[in-house]
Amino acid sequence: MSTTLDLMRHGEPVGGRRYRGQLDDPLSEKGWAQMRAAVGEQAPWGRIVSSPLLRCRAFAETLASAHGLPLTLDERLQEVGFGGWEGRTTAEIEVATPGALARFKADPLNARPAGAEPLDIFHARVASALEELVVRYAGEHVLLVGHAGVIRMAFAWALHVPLEHAYRIEVANASLTRLCFDAGRARLIFHGGSLHGW
């Protein structure tokens, strides 16, 4: 029995690119347009699961309502907490703590911002949500609306990407990733795409 999980990152939030973490900024008009363009008029899913943060939830609610799909919000699918970096741009972080971003990218397990959620804890909470989802909705096609960090943790969990390498995976705004699960084995079907052509 094959279970298909599409993971969609939210579009651009109000305020543009920054380490947003668990700040609850809404989507910008551009962000809404990005998400609508990625999906078009298609809705091949049987249900939607979403992060409760507004930049994911608002689009998930709109999509679910438009297509009559059940929607579940799961707190475990919130973005990682970035501690002292929350709400700050890369330029602001670099001015305040020169070299900190480079250290974080080189060693995301140990060179975390002050007060940030530990990466292994983040991975564990996302993994628990995904494990439950794949069992509960076995044989279904599910859309998960989430965050770049959540999608990286999905790679770590499903495809055994080491946590120290997870931030090498780029996740564009409003992009889709498809994973299929057969007898407990995960396969990556596509990453960074849209529904067009699939």
Disulfide bonds with the S-S distance in Angstrom:
none
